[in-house]
Structure formats: C-alpha cells, structure tokens
Amino acid sequence: MFFGKQRFEEFLESPEGISTNILANRLKLLEEAGLVTKQPYSNHSRRMNYQLTEKGKSLRPVIKVITAWGLKHIPNTQTPDRLKPF
C-alpha cells in the first residue's frame, strides 16, 4: 500500500505470488489491527479498496529501516526499481 496498490486484485498480481486465501487472511488481520481500512469501490459489494490508516502509515520509517538492513545483510537481496523511492 505504500506504493499505490489498493485493491485485492492488485495485491494478487504482485511478484511475491501470494495465494488468495493467505492474502484475504492477512488483509483481515491488518484491518483488525487498525493498520488498514477497506471500502467498496464499485456496486459489487465484494470489491474493496484497502487504505492505510494513520497508524499504518506510521510504520513507513520502520519498514524503510528493515528494508535497508535486508539489502545490506542478506545476500542477493534486491529492491526493484519501483520500490526505490520508498
């Protein structure tokens, strides 16, 4: 969500290849933790936009530091160009 993805289908298209049931579960847990909210984006009640809450946005510096650590200490770790502005 830090990089503009908001819809379930967009998360499924990520190169990580997460399965639909795992993704649905993780989004539900993030919502229960108060890190994301969901809202319908069409007349179809099951199509949702997910957005970070202020609490979720406050994790950005933490994730940035963890990403930098991984790039430095885990061999063959890369950050795709699309994530560079992070």
PDB file of N, CA, C and O in Angstrom:
ATOM      1  N   MET A   1       0.805  -1.180   0.000  1.00  0.00           N
ATOM      2  CA  MET A   1       0.000   0.000   0.000  1.00  0.00           C
ATOM      3  C   MET A   1       0.855   1.254   0.000  1.00  0.00           C
ATOM      4  O   MET A   1       0.404   2.323  -0.412  1.00  0.00           O
ATOM      5  N   PHE A   2       2.088   1.120   0.462  1.00  0.00           N
ATOM      6  CA  PHE A   2       2.991   2.269   0.426  1.00  0.00           C
ATOM      7  C   PHE A   2       3.324   2.664  -1.012  1.00  0.00           C
ATOM      8  O   PHE A   2       3.787   3.778  -1.256  1.00  0.00           O
ATOM      9  N   PHE A   3       3.091   1.758  -1.964  1.00  0.00           N
ATOM     10  CA  PHE A   3       3.467   2.013  -3.349  1.00  0.00           C
ATOM     11  C   PHE A   3       2.268   2.162  -4.275  1.00  0.00           C
ATOM     12  O   PHE A   3       2.409   2.050  -5.492  1.00  0.00           O
ATOM     13  N   GLY A   4       1.098   2.410  -3.715  1.00  0.00           N
ATOM     14  CA  GLY A   4      -0.060   2.732  -4.525  1.00  0.00           C
ATOM     15  C   GLY A   4      -1.079   1.630  -4.737  1.00  0.00           C
ATOM     16  O   GLY A   4      -2.174   1.900  -5.231  1.00  0.00           O
ATOM     17  N   LYS A   5      -0.759   0.413  -4.384  1.00  0.00           N
ATOM     18  CA  LYS A   5      -1.745  -0.662  -4.556  1.00  0.00           C
ATOM     19  C   LYS A   5      -2.840  -0.495  -3.513  1.00  0.00           C
ATOM     20  O   LYS A   5      -2.584  -0.197  -2.346  1.00  0.00           O
ATOM     21  N   GLN A   6      -4.076  -0.700  -3.979  1.00  0.00           N
ATOM     22  CA  GLN A   6      -5.192  -0.545  -3.060  1.00  0.00           C
ATOM     23  C   GLN A   6      -6.218  -1.669  -3.165  1.00  0.00           C
ATOM     24  O   GLN A   6      -7.011  -1.873  -2.246  1.00  0.00           O
ATOM     25  N   ARG A   7      -6.209  -2.386  -4.262  1.00  0.00           N
ATOM     26  CA  ARG A   7      -7.251  -3.387  -4.497  1.00  0.00           C
ATOM     27  C   ARG A   7      -6.695  -4.800  -4.369  1.00  0.00           C
ATOM     28  O   ARG A   7      -5.524  -5.063  -4.645  1.00  0.00           O
ATOM     29  N   PHE A   8      -7.579  -5.699  -3.941  1.00  0.00           N
ATOM     30  CA  PHE A   8      -7.219  -7.099  -3.745  1.00  0.00           C
ATOM     31  C   PHE A   8      -6.527  -7.662  -4.982  1.00  0.00           C
ATOM     32  O   PHE A   8      -5.502  -8.336  -4.879  1.00  0.00           O
ATOM     33  N   GLU A   9      -7.098  -7.381  -6.149  1.00  0.00           N
ATOM     34  CA  GLU A   9      -6.554  -7.903  -7.406  1.00  0.00           C
ATOM     35  C   GLU A   9      -5.128  -7.389  -7.658  1.00  0.00           C
ATOM     36  O   GLU A   9      -4.285  -8.115  -8.187  1.00  0.00           O
ATOM     37  N   GLU A  10      -4.870  -6.147  -7.279  1.00  0.00           N
ATOM     38  CA  GLU A  10      -3.517  -5.584  -7.448  1.00  0.00           C
ATOM     39  C   GLU A  10      -2.511  -6.304  -6.553  1.00  0.00           C
ATOM     40  O   GLU A  10      -1.376  -6.553  -6.962  1.00  0.00           O
ATOM     41  N   PHE A  11      -2.924  -6.634  -5.347  1.00  0.00           N
ATOM     42  CA  PHE A  11      -2.023  -7.369  -4.456  1.00  0.00           C
ATOM     43  C   PHE A  11      -1.748  -8.769  -4.996  1.00  0.00           C
ATOM     44  O   PHE A  11      -0.630  -9.273  -4.887  1.00  0.00           O
ATOM     45  N   LEU A  12      -2.765  -9.391  -5.577  1.00  0.00           N
ATOM     46  CA  LEU A  12      -2.583 -10.734  -6.153  1.00  0.00           C
ATOM     47  C   LEU A  12      -1.585 -10.736  -7.308  1.00  0.00           C
ATOM     48  O   LEU A  12      -0.884 -11.726  -7.517  1.00  0.00           O
ATOM     49  N   GLU A  13      -1.516  -9.641  -8.055  1.00  0.00           N
ATOM     50  CA  GLU A  13      -0.617  -9.546  -9.205  1.00  0.00           C
ATOM     51  C   GLU A  13       0.832  -9.285  -8.810  1.00  0.00           C
ATOM     52  O   GLU A  13       1.706  -9.263  -9.676  1.00  0.00           O
ATOM     53  N   SER A  14       1.103  -9.091  -7.532  1.00  0.00           N
ATOM     54  CA  SER A  14       2.457  -8.826  -7.066  1.00  0.00           C
ATOM     55  C   SER A  14       3.370 -10.004  -7.371  1.00  0.00           C
ATOM     56  O   SER A  14       2.913 -11.147  -7.397  1.00  0.00           O
ATOM     57  N   PRO A  15       4.649  -9.743  -7.600  1.00  0.00           N
ATOM     58  CA  PRO A  15       5.583 -10.821  -7.935  1.00  0.00           C
ATOM     59  C   PRO A  15       5.775 -11.838  -6.804  1.00  0.00           C
ATOM     60  O   PRO A  15       6.310 -12.921  -7.041  1.00  0.00           O
ATOM     61  N   GLU A  16       5.356 -11.512  -5.599  1.00  0.00           N
ATOM     62  CA  GLU A  16       5.516 -12.441  -4.485  1.00  0.00           C
ATOM     63  C   GLU A  16       4.672 -13.692  -4.660  1.00  0.00           C
ATOM     64  O   GLU A  16       5.005 -14.740  -4.106  1.00  0.00           O
ATOM     65  N   GLY A  17       3.587 -13.606  -5.419  1.00  0.00           N
ATOM     66  CA  GLY A  17       2.756 -14.770  -5.705  1.00  0.00           C
ATOM     67  C   GLY A  17       1.978 -15.290  -4.511  1.00  0.00           C
ATOM     68  O   GLY A  17       1.890 -16.503  -4.323  1.00  0.00           O
ATOM     69  N   ILE A  18       1.414 -14.416  -3.705  1.00  0.00           N
ATOM     70  CA  ILE A  18       0.641 -14.840  -2.536  1.00  0.00           C
ATOM     71  C   ILE A  18      -0.696 -15.433  -2.971  1.00  0.00           C
ATOM     72  O   ILE A  18      -1.319 -14.945  -3.914  1.00  0.00           O
ATOM     73  N   SER A  19      -1.132 -16.472  -2.291  1.00  0.00           N
ATOM     74  CA  SER A  19      -2.406 -17.118  -2.640  1.00  0.00           C
ATOM     75  C   SER A  19      -3.576 -16.284  -2.112  1.00  0.00           C
ATOM     76  O   SER A  19      -3.423 -15.497  -1.178  1.00  0.00           O
ATOM     77  N   THR A  20      -4.737 -16.470  -2.726  1.00  0.00           N
ATOM     78  CA  THR A  20      -5.893 -15.648  -2.384  1.00  0.00           C
ATOM     79  C   THR A  20      -6.323 -15.819  -0.929  1.00  0.00           C
ATOM     80  O   THR A  20      -6.674 -14.841  -0.270  1.00  0.00           O
ATOM     81  N   ASN A  21      -6.297 -17.047  -0.423  1.00  0.00           N
ATOM     82  CA  ASN A  21      -6.739 -17.241   0.958  1.00  0.00           C
ATOM     83  C   ASN A  21      -5.770 -16.616   1.956  1.00  0.00           C
ATOM     84  O   ASN A  21      -6.203 -16.065   2.968  1.00  0.00           O
ATOM     85  N   ILE A  22      -4.480 -16.691   1.691  1.00  0.00           N
ATOM     86  CA  ILE A  22      -3.486 -16.069   2.580  1.00  0.00           C
ATOM     87  C   ILE A  22      -3.619 -14.549   2.516  1.00  0.00           C
ATOM     88  O   ILE A  22      -3.590 -13.883   3.551  1.00  0.00           O
ATOM     89  N   LEU A  23      -3.763 -13.999   1.318  1.00  0.00           N
ATOM     90  CA  LEU A  23      -3.915 -12.549   1.165  1.00  0.00           C
ATOM     91  C   LEU A  23      -5.157 -12.066   1.904  1.00  0.00           C
ATOM     92  O   LEU A  23      -5.094 -11.079   2.636  1.00  0.00           O
ATOM     93  N   ALA A  24      -6.270 -12.741   1.723  1.00  0.00           N
ATOM     94  CA  ALA A  24      -7.514 -12.341   2.394  1.00  0.00           C
ATOM     95  C   ALA A  24      -7.336 -12.362   3.910  1.00  0.00           C
ATOM     96  O   ALA A  24      -7.791 -11.458   4.611  1.00  0.00           O
ATOM     97  N   ASN A  25      -6.672 -13.398   4.403  1.00  0.00           N
ATOM     98  CA  ASN A  25      -6.427 -13.507   5.842  1.00  0.00           C
ATOM     99  C   ASN A  25      -5.536 -12.373   6.344  1.00  0.00           C
ATOM    100  O   ASN A  25      -5.815 -11.778   7.385  1.00  0.00           O
ATOM    101  N   ARG A  26      -4.461 -12.072   5.607  1.00  0.00           N
ATOM    102  CA  ARG A  26      -3.534 -11.017   6.036  1.00  0.00           C
ATOM    103  C   ARG A  26      -4.206  -9.644   6.029  1.00  0.00           C
ATOM    104  O   ARG A  26      -3.999  -8.840   6.938  1.00  0.00           O
ATOM    105  N   LEU A  27      -5.010  -9.383   4.998  1.00  0.00           N
ATOM    106  CA  LEU A  27      -5.719  -8.102   4.948  1.00  0.00           C
ATOM    107  C   LEU A  27      -6.707  -7.987   6.109  1.00  0.00           C
ATOM    108  O   LEU A  27      -6.870  -6.912   6.687  1.00  0.00           O
ATOM    109  N   LYS A  28      -7.356  -9.082   6.442  1.00  0.00           N
ATOM    110  CA  LYS A  28      -8.290  -9.091   7.568  1.00  0.00           C
ATOM    111  C   LYS A  28      -7.542  -8.802   8.875  1.00  0.00           C
ATOM    112  O   LYS A  28      -8.009  -8.013   9.697  1.00  0.00           O
ATOM    113  N   LEU A  29      -6.387  -9.439   9.063  1.00  0.00           N
ATOM    114  CA  LEU A  29      -5.593  -9.206  10.269  1.00  0.00           C
ATOM    115  C   LEU A  29      -5.098  -7.769  10.355  1.00  0.00           C
ATOM    116  O   LEU A  29      -5.094  -7.173  11.432  1.00  0.00           O
ATOM    117  N   LEU A  30      -4.678  -7.206   9.212  1.00  0.00           N
ATOM    118  CA  LEU A  30      -4.237  -5.813   9.193  1.00  0.00           C
ATOM    119  C   LEU A  30      -5.386  -4.874   9.544  1.00  0.00           C
ATOM    120  O   LEU A  30      -5.198  -3.879  10.244  1.00  0.00           O
ATOM    121  N   GLU A  31      -6.574  -5.203   9.051  1.00  0.00           N
ATOM    122  CA  GLU A  31      -7.749  -4.389   9.375  1.00  0.00           C
ATOM    123  C   GLU A  31      -8.077  -4.501  10.869  1.00  0.00           C
ATOM    124  O   GLU A  31      -8.350  -3.490  11.517  1.00  0.00           O
ATOM    125  N   GLU A  32      -8.051  -5.701  11.409  1.00  0.00           N
ATOM    126  CA  GLU A  32      -8.329  -5.901  12.835  1.00  0.00           C
ATOM    127  C   GLU A  32      -7.313  -5.188  13.719  1.00  0.00           C
ATOM    128  O   GLU A  32      -7.644  -4.751  14.821  1.00  0.00           O
ATOM    129  N   ALA A  33      -6.077  -5.069  13.239  1.00  0.00           N
ATOM    130  CA  ALA A  33      -5.027  -4.385  13.995  1.00  0.00           C
ATOM    131  C   ALA A  33      -5.112  -2.869  13.853  1.00  0.00           C
ATOM    132  O   ALA A  33      -4.361  -2.138  14.499  1.00  0.00           O
ATOM    133  N   GLY A  34      -6.026  -2.399  13.008  1.00  0.00           N
ATOM    134  CA  GLY A  34      -6.184  -0.961  12.826  1.00  0.00           C
ATOM    135  C   GLY A  34      -5.159  -0.342  11.892  1.00  0.00           C
ATOM    136  O   GLY A  34      -4.958   0.873  11.904  1.00  0.00           O
ATOM    137  N   LEU A  35      -4.506  -1.176  11.079  1.00  0.00           N
ATOM    138  CA  LEU A  35      -3.483  -0.671  10.159  1.00  0.00           C
ATOM    139  C   LEU A  35      -4.046  -0.316   8.788  1.00  0.00           C
ATOM    140  O   LEU A  35      -3.486   0.526   8.086  1.00  0.00           O
ATOM    141  N   VAL A  36      -5.155  -0.954   8.402  1.00  0.00           N
ATOM    142  CA  VAL A  36      -5.804  -0.653   7.117  1.00  0.00           C
ATOM    143  C   VAL A  36      -7.313  -0.552   7.324  1.00  0.00           C
ATOM    144  O   VAL A  36      -7.871  -1.077   8.287  1.00  0.00           O
ATOM    145  N   THR A  37      -7.941   0.133   6.395  1.00  0.00           N
ATOM    146  CA  THR A  37      -9.398   0.177   6.323  1.00  0.00           C
ATOM    147  C   THR A  37      -9.780  -0.309   4.941  1.00  0.00           C
ATOM    148  O   THR A  37      -8.972  -0.271   4.013  1.00  0.00           O
ATOM    149  N   LYS A  38     -11.014  -0.766   4.808  1.00  0.00           N
ATOM    150  CA  LYS A  38     -11.477  -1.180   3.491  1.00  0.00           C
ATOM    151  C   LYS A  38     -12.812  -0.513   3.210  1.00  0.00           C
ATOM    152  O   LYS A  38     -13.634  -0.295   4.100  1.00  0.00           O
ATOM    153  N   GLN A  39     -12.994  -0.195   1.920  1.00  0.00           N
ATOM    154  CA  GLN A  39     -14.229   0.426   1.474  1.00  0.00           C
ATOM    155  C   GLN A  39     -14.572  -0.130   0.113  1.00  0.00           C
ATOM    156  O   GLN A  39     -13.676  -0.370  -0.696  1.00  0.00           O
ATOM    157  N   PRO A  40     -15.866  -0.344  -0.167  1.00  0.00           N
ATOM    158  CA  PRO A  40     -16.249  -0.818  -1.505  1.00  0.00           C
ATOM    159  C   PRO A  40     -15.910   0.226  -2.558  1.00  0.00           C
ATOM    160  O   PRO A  40     -16.060   1.424  -2.315  1.00  0.00           O
ATOM    161  N   TYR A  41     -15.454  -0.220  -3.730  1.00  0.00           N
ATOM    162  CA  TYR A  41     -15.129   0.742  -4.786  1.00  0.00           C
ATOM    163  C   TYR A  41     -16.020   0.617  -6.010  1.00  0.00           C
ATOM    164  O   TYR A  41     -15.819   1.328  -6.994  1.00  0.00           O
ATOM    165  N   SER A  42     -16.993  -0.269  -5.965  1.00  0.00           N
ATOM    166  CA  SER A  42     -17.937  -0.376  -7.074  1.00  0.00           C
ATOM    167  C   SER A  42     -19.271  -0.841  -6.526  1.00  0.00           C
ATOM    168  O   SER A  42     -19.434  -0.987  -5.314  1.00  0.00           O
ATOM    169  N   ASN A  43     -20.220  -1.072  -7.408  1.00  0.00           N
ATOM    170  CA  ASN A  43     -21.529  -1.563  -6.987  1.00  0.00           C
ATOM    171  C   ASN A  43     -21.452  -3.000  -6.482  1.00  0.00           C
ATOM    172  O   ASN A  43     -22.347  -3.471  -5.780  1.00  0.00           O
ATOM    173  N   HIS A  44     -20.395  -3.674  -6.841  1.00  0.00           N
ATOM    174  CA  HIS A  44     -20.200  -5.054  -6.393  1.00  0.00           C
ATOM    175  C   HIS A  44     -19.681  -5.009  -4.956  1.00  0.00           C
ATOM    176  O   HIS A  44     -18.568  -4.540  -4.720  1.00  0.00           O
ATOM    177  N   SER A  45     -20.455  -5.480  -4.014  1.00  0.00           N
ATOM    178  CA  SER A  45     -20.128  -5.325  -2.593  1.00  0.00           C
ATOM    179  C   SER A  45     -18.850  -6.029  -2.164  1.00  0.00           C
ATOM    180  O   SER A  45     -18.319  -5.726  -1.096  1.00  0.00           O
ATOM    181  N   ARG A  46     -18.344  -6.954  -2.963  1.00  0.00           N
ATOM    182  CA  ARG A  46     -17.143  -7.685  -2.563  1.00  0.00           C
ATOM    183  C   ARG A  46     -15.860  -7.051  -3.078  1.00  0.00           C
ATOM    184  O   ARG A  46     -14.773  -7.524  -2.746  1.00  0.00           O
ATOM    185  N   ARG A  47     -15.953  -6.002  -3.873  1.00  0.00           N
ATOM    186  CA  ARG A  47     -14.756  -5.335  -4.391  1.00  0.00           C
ATOM    187  C   ARG A  47     -14.374  -4.193  -3.454  1.00  0.00           C
ATOM    188  O   ARG A  47     -15.127  -3.240  -3.253  1.00  0.00           O
ATOM    189  N   MET A  48     -13.181  -4.326  -2.892  1.00  0.00           N
ATOM    190  CA  MET A  48     -12.773  -3.380  -1.856  1.00  0.00           C
ATOM    191  C   MET A  48     -11.473  -2.659  -2.204  1.00  0.00           C
ATOM    192  O   MET A  48     -10.575  -3.209  -2.841  1.00  0.00           O
ATOM    193  N   ASN A  49     -11.413  -1.416  -1.763  1.00  0.00           N
ATOM    194  CA  ASN A  49     -10.178  -0.648  -1.741  1.00  0.00           C
ATOM    195  C   ASN A  49      -9.638  -0.740  -0.324  1.00  0.00           C
ATOM    196  O   ASN A  49     -10.386  -0.596   0.643  1.00  0.00           O
ATOM    197  N   TYR A  50      -8.357  -0.977  -0.203  1.00  0.00           N
ATOM    198  CA  TYR A  50      -7.708  -1.012   1.105  1.00  0.00           C
ATOM    199  C   TYR A  50      -6.794   0.196   1.201  1.00  0.00           C
ATOM    200  O   TYR A  50      -6.034   0.490   0.279  1.00  0.00           O
ATOM    201  N   GLN A  51      -6.876   0.895   2.329  1.00  0.00           N
ATOM    202  CA  GLN A  51      -6.035   2.067   2.538  1.00  0.00           C
ATOM    203  C   GLN A  51      -5.411   2.008   3.919  1.00  0.00           C
ATOM    204  O   GLN A  51      -6.003   1.506   4.874  1.00  0.00           O
ATOM    205  N   LEU A  52      -4.198   2.536   3.996  1.00  0.00           N
ATOM    206  CA  LEU A  52      -3.523   2.591   5.287  1.00  0.00           C
ATOM    207  C   LEU A  52      -4.193   3.629   6.176  1.00  0.00           C
ATOM    208  O   LEU A  52      -4.582   4.703   5.718  1.00  0.00           O
ATOM    209  N   THR A  53      -4.320   3.296   7.435  1.00  0.00           N
ATOM    210  CA  THR A  53      -4.767   4.260   8.430  1.00  0.00           C
ATOM    211  C   THR A  53      -3.546   5.088   8.837  1.00  0.00           C
ATOM    212  O   THR A  53      -2.429   4.825   8.390  1.00  0.00           O
ATOM    213  N   GLU A  54      -3.767   6.071   9.673  1.00  0.00           N
ATOM    214  CA  GLU A  54      -2.622   6.841  10.189  1.00  0.00           C
ATOM    215  C   GLU A  54      -1.675   5.927  10.956  1.00  0.00           C
ATOM    216  O   GLU A  54      -0.456   6.077  10.882  1.00  0.00           O
ATOM    217  N   LYS A  55      -2.242   4.989  11.686  1.00  0.00           N
ATOM    218  CA  LYS A  55      -1.428   4.010  12.417  1.00  0.00           C
ATOM    219  C   LYS A  55      -0.593   3.191  11.441  1.00  0.00           C
ATOM    220  O   LYS A  55       0.589   2.950  11.688  1.00  0.00           O
ATOM    221  N   GLY A  56      -1.192   2.763  10.339  1.00  0.00           N
ATOM    222  CA  GLY A  56      -0.468   2.008   9.322  1.00  0.00           C
ATOM    223  C   GLY A  56       0.620   2.830   8.660  1.00  0.00           C
ATOM    224  O   GLY A  56       1.725   2.341   8.429  1.00  0.00           O
ATOM    225  N   LYS A  57       0.305   4.082   8.354  1.00  0.00           N
ATOM    226  CA  LYS A  57       1.294   4.971   7.730  1.00  0.00           C
ATOM    227  C   LYS A  57       2.483   5.215   8.642  1.00  0.00           C
ATOM    228  O   LYS A  57       3.596   5.445   8.170  1.00  0.00           O
ATOM    229  N   SER A  58       2.249   5.167   9.949  1.00  0.00           N
ATOM    230  CA  SER A  58       3.343   5.416  10.891  1.00  0.00           C
ATOM    231  C   SER A  58       4.393   4.305  10.868  1.00  0.00           C
ATOM    232  O   SER A  58       5.475   4.469  11.432  1.00  0.00           O
ATOM    233  N   LEU A  59       4.090   3.182  10.224  1.00  0.00           N
ATOM    234  CA  LEU A  59       5.063   2.085  10.097  1.00  0.00           C
ATOM    235  C   LEU A  59       6.078   2.321   8.981  1.00  0.00           C
ATOM    236  O   LEU A  59       7.080   1.609   8.899  1.00  0.00           O
ATOM    237  N   ARG A  60       5.835   3.297   8.133  1.00  0.00           N
ATOM    238  CA  ARG A  60       6.721   3.545   6.983  1.00  0.00           C
ATOM    239  C   ARG A  60       8.200   3.648   7.384  1.00  0.00           C
ATOM    240  O   ARG A  60       9.021   2.970   6.767  1.00  0.00           O
ATOM    241  N   PRO A  61       8.583   4.453   8.376  1.00  0.00           N
ATOM    242  CA  PRO A  61      10.011   4.534   8.732  1.00  0.00           C
ATOM    243  C   PRO A  61      10.575   3.200   9.216  1.00  0.00           C
ATOM    244  O   PRO A  61      11.737   2.889   8.955  1.00  0.00           O
ATOM    245  N   VAL A  62       9.773   2.423   9.908  1.00  0.00           N
ATOM    246  CA  VAL A  62      10.221   1.121  10.400  1.00  0.00           C
ATOM    247  C   VAL A  62      10.497   0.186   9.233  1.00  0.00           C
ATOM    248  O   VAL A  62      11.532  -0.479   9.198  1.00  0.00           O
ATOM    249  N   ILE A  63       9.582   0.133   8.285  1.00  0.00           N
ATOM    250  CA  ILE A  63       9.742  -0.737   7.118  1.00  0.00           C
ATOM    251  C   ILE A  63      10.932  -0.278   6.274  1.00  0.00           C
ATOM    252  O   ILE A  63      11.656  -1.096   5.707  1.00  0.00           O
ATOM    253  N   LYS A  64      11.121   1.016   6.199  1.00  0.00           N
ATOM    254  CA  LYS A  64      12.262   1.557   5.438  1.00  0.00           C
ATOM    255  C   LYS A  64      13.586   1.081   6.047  1.00  0.00           C
ATOM    256  O   LYS A  64      14.497   0.689   5.317  1.00  0.00           O
ATOM    257  N   VAL A  65      13.695   1.115   7.358  1.00  0.00           N
ATOM    258  CA  VAL A  65      14.924   0.680   8.039  1.00  0.00           C
ATOM    259  C   VAL A  65      15.122  -0.831   7.881  1.00  0.00           C
ATOM    260  O   VAL A  65      16.243  -1.284   7.648  1.00  0.00           O
ATOM    261  N   ILE A  66      14.057  -1.605   8.005  1.00  0.00           N
ATOM    262  CA  ILE A  66      14.166  -3.062   7.834  1.00  0.00           C
ATOM    263  C   ILE A  66      14.587  -3.396   6.406  1.00  0.00           C
ATOM    264  O   ILE A  66      15.405  -4.290   6.188  1.00  0.00           O
ATOM    265  N   THR A  67      14.029  -2.678   5.439  1.00  0.00           N
ATOM    266  CA  THR A  67      14.406  -2.887   4.036  1.00  0.00           C
ATOM    267  C   THR A  67      15.889  -2.601   3.830  1.00  0.00           C
ATOM    268  O   THR A  67      16.590  -3.386   3.193  1.00  0.00           O
ATOM    269  N   ALA A  68      16.363  -1.495   4.359  1.00  0.00           N
ATOM    270  CA  ALA A  68      17.783  -1.134   4.228  1.00  0.00           C
ATOM    271  C   ALA A  68      18.669  -2.197   4.882  1.00  0.00           C
ATOM    272  O   ALA A  68      19.711  -2.558   4.336  1.00  0.00           O
ATOM    273  N   TRP A  69      18.258  -2.695   6.046  1.00  0.00           N
ATOM    274  CA  TRP A  69      19.029  -3.733   6.720  1.00  0.00           C
ATOM    275  C   TRP A  69      19.105  -4.985   5.855  1.00  0.00           C
ATOM    276  O   TRP A  69      20.178  -5.566   5.695  1.00  0.00           O
ATOM    277  N   GLY A  70      17.978  -5.400   5.301  1.00  0.00           N
ATOM    278  CA  GLY A  70      17.954  -6.589   4.455  1.00  0.00           C
ATOM    279  C   GLY A  70      18.838  -6.448   3.230  1.00  0.00           C
ATOM    280  O   GLY A  70      19.544  -7.386   2.858  1.00  0.00           O
ATOM    281  N   LEU A  71      18.803  -5.291   2.608  1.00  0.00           N
ATOM    282  CA  LEU A  71      19.636  -5.054   1.435  1.00  0.00           C
ATOM    283  C   LEU A  71      21.127  -5.138   1.779  1.00  0.00           C
ATOM    284  O   LEU A  71      21.934  -5.585   0.964  1.00  0.00           O
ATOM    285  N   LYS A  72      21.474  -4.714   2.964  1.00  0.00           N
ATOM    286  CA  LYS A  72      22.879  -4.713   3.380  1.00  0.00           C
ATOM    287  C   LYS A  72      23.348  -6.082   3.865  1.00  0.00           C
ATOM    288  O   LYS A  72      24.491  -6.464   3.613  1.00  0.00           O
ATOM    289  N   HIS A  73      22.484  -6.823   4.555  1.00  0.00           N
ATOM    290  CA  HIS A  73      22.942  -8.017   5.260  1.00  0.00           C
ATOM    291  C   HIS A  73      22.483  -9.355   4.689  1.00  0.00           C
ATOM    292  O   HIS A  73      23.011 -10.393   5.087  1.00  0.00           O
ATOM    293  N   ILE A  74      21.535  -9.365   3.785  1.00  0.00           N
ATOM    294  CA  ILE A  74      21.059 -10.628   3.225  1.00  0.00           C
ATOM    295  C   ILE A  74      21.541 -10.726   1.780  1.00  0.00           C
ATOM    296  O   ILE A  74      21.128  -9.936   0.931  1.00  0.00           O
ATOM    297  N   PRO A  75      22.422 -11.702   1.497  1.00  0.00           N
ATOM    298  CA  PRO A  75      22.977 -11.837   0.149  1.00  0.00           C
ATOM    299  C   PRO A  75      21.876 -11.989  -0.907  1.00  0.00           C
ATOM    300  O   PRO A  75      20.836 -12.605  -0.670  1.00  0.00           O
ATOM    301  N   ASN A  76      22.141 -11.413  -2.063  1.00  0.00           N
ATOM    302  CA  ASN A  76      21.253 -11.492  -3.234  1.00  0.00           C
ATOM    303  C   ASN A  76      19.888 -10.835  -3.038  1.00  0.00           C
ATOM    304  O   ASN A  76      18.941 -11.124  -3.770  1.00  0.00           O
ATOM    305  N   THR A  77      19.795  -9.959  -2.056  1.00  0.00           N
ATOM    306  CA  THR A  77      18.553  -9.216  -1.858  1.00  0.00           C
ATOM    307  C   THR A  77      18.599  -7.977  -2.738  1.00  0.00           C
ATOM    308  O   THR A  77      19.612  -7.282  -2.816  1.00  0.00           O
ATOM    309  N   GLN A  78      17.478  -7.721  -3.395  1.00  0.00           N
ATOM    310  CA  GLN A  78      17.394  -6.559  -4.273  1.00  0.00           C
ATOM    311  C   GLN A  78      16.114  -5.800  -4.003  1.00  0.00           C
ATOM    312  O   GLN A  78      15.133  -6.362  -3.517  1.00  0.00           O
ATOM    313  N   THR A  79      16.132  -4.536  -4.317  1.00  0.00           N
ATOM    314  CA  THR A  79      14.921  -3.730  -4.288  1.00  0.00           C
ATOM    315  C   THR A  79      14.610  -3.372  -5.731  1.00  0.00           C
ATOM    316  O   THR A  79      15.402  -2.692  -6.383  1.00  0.00           O
ATOM    317  N   PRO A  80      13.460  -3.823  -6.242  1.00  0.00           N
ATOM    318  CA  PRO A  80      13.095  -3.455  -7.608  1.00  0.00           C
ATOM    319  C   PRO A  80      13.036  -1.953  -7.771  1.00  0.00           C
ATOM    320  O   PRO A  80      12.757  -1.236  -6.811  1.00  0.00           O
ATOM    321  N   ASP A  81      13.295  -1.464  -8.974  1.00  0.00           N
ATOM    322  CA  ASP A  81      13.283  -0.028  -9.235  1.00  0.00           C
ATOM    323  C   ASP A  81      11.997   0.631  -8.769  1.00  0.00           C
ATOM    324  O   ASP A  81      12.017   1.773  -8.311  1.00  0.00           O
ATOM    325  N   ARG A  82      10.880  -0.076  -8.882  1.00  0.00           N
ATOM    326  CA  ARG A  82       9.609   0.513  -8.495  1.00  0.00           C
ATOM    327  C   ARG A  82       9.538   0.810  -7.000  1.00  0.00           C
ATOM    328  O   ARG A  82       8.659   1.549  -6.555  1.00  0.00           O
ATOM    329  N   LEU A  83      10.449   0.246  -6.231  1.00  0.00           N
ATOM    330  CA  LEU A  83      10.450   0.477  -4.783  1.00  0.00           C
ATOM    331  C   LEU A  83      11.505   1.476  -4.332  1.00  0.00           C
ATOM    332  O   LEU A  83      11.548   1.834  -3.155  1.00  0.00           O
ATOM    333  N   LYS A  84      12.351   1.929  -5.237  1.00  0.00           N
ATOM    334  CA  LYS A  84      13.440   2.816  -4.879  1.00  0.00           C
ATOM    335  C   LYS A  84      12.994   4.070  -4.135  1.00  0.00           C
ATOM    336  O   LYS A  84      13.668   4.457  -3.181  1.00  0.00           O
ATOM    337  N   PRO A  85      11.891   4.733  -4.516  1.00  0.00           N
ATOM    338  CA  PRO A  85      11.502   5.952  -3.806  1.00  0.00           C
ATOM    339  C   PRO A  85      11.121   5.714  -2.356  1.00  0.00           C
ATOM    340  O   PRO A  85      11.028   6.661  -1.574  1.00  0.00           O
ATOM    341  N   PHE A  86      10.903   4.482  -1.996  1.00  0.00           N
ATOM    342  CA  PHE A  86      10.484   4.129  -0.659  1.00  0.00           C
ATOM    343  C   PHE A  86      11.463   4.691   0.334  1.00  0.00           C
ATOM    344  O   PHE A  86      11.295   4.507   1.539  1.00  0.00           O
TER     345      PHE A  86
END
